[in-house]
Amino acid sequence: MANNPVDQSASGAALEQHGVGSHPAPDIITVRSNDSFQPALDQGHPMAQLQLADCYYNGIGVDRDRAKAFESYRKLANDGIHRAQVAVGRYYADGEGIDQDFNTAIEWYSKAAAQGSEDGRLHIYWIGSCCFHGWGTSWNHTKAYEWFIKSANQDNSYGQFMAGVCSKIGLGVDVNHADAFEWFRKSAERGNQYGQVNLGDCYKDASGVDKNTEAAVFWYRKSAEQGSQRATNELKSLGL
C-alpha cells in the first residue's frame, strides 16, 4: 500500500525524547549548599556557573532572571561549553528577550554539534521542524529542507529522515527518489525507526533503488521492533 512518509509524530518524538526546548533543572539542595556549590563558583568552575545559569533560568533557589541566565550562558558559550552553546542557540531560536534569529541559533547549535553534542544536532533539526510545520514561525518547506540537510550532514538520524521525506515527495526541493533512498538508508542505519520504515518502502516500491522484498521485510522488522505500527502493518500486508 502507498503511504505518505510524513509522520508528524516523528518530530514530536525526537524532540520529547531529547528534551528539546527545556533547560535542565538543577538540584535545589545543591544550589543552596554553600559547602558544595559556592566554593566551585568562587573558583570559576564552569559547570558550577552553568548550573547557576540553569537556576536563574528556572527560578530554582534564586529569583527567576532569564536575562541574567542568558548573560551567563553566553559567557560560557564563548568559552566553548557546548551545553551553554545550545542554551544560547535556544534563546535566539525562541526570540526570548532578544530578536528571534534562526541563523544565529544555527551558528550556536553548530558550535555545540562540532564538539559532538547530539543536543546541538537535534536543535538544528528542531528549527527545520518549526519551519516545516509552522511552529512559532512562518511555514516554509524550502527553509525546512535547508535545516534538515544541515542536521543530516551532522549525522542526526531525524534530520536524515526528514531530508529523505522532503526529497521523496518534493517539499522544499525537487523530487529525487535516489536522494530520498540515500537519506532514509543513512537514518535507518543509525537506528531510526522512521528511517527504517521508509527505507522498507523504498525497497518494496522500487523507489530510488531496485525492488527487493527481502530487504523491505528486513527494514520493516527493524522498525516494528521499535514499536512502529506502520511497519507492522506493512509486514501484515506482505503476509508476514
Buried (B, 14 or more C-beta within 10 A) or exposed (E): EEBEBBBEEBBEBBBEEBEBEEBEEBBEEBBBEEEEBBEBEEEEEBEBBBBBBBBBBBEBBBEEBBEBBBEBBBBBBEEEBBBBBBBBBBBBBBBBEEEBBBEBBBBBBBBBBEEEBBBBBBBBBBBBBBBBBEEEBEEBBEBBBBBBBBBBBBBBBBBBBBBBBBBBBEBBBEEBBEBBBBBBBBBBBBEBBBBBBBBBBBBBBEBBBEEBEEBBBBBBBBBBEEEBEBBBBBBEEEEE
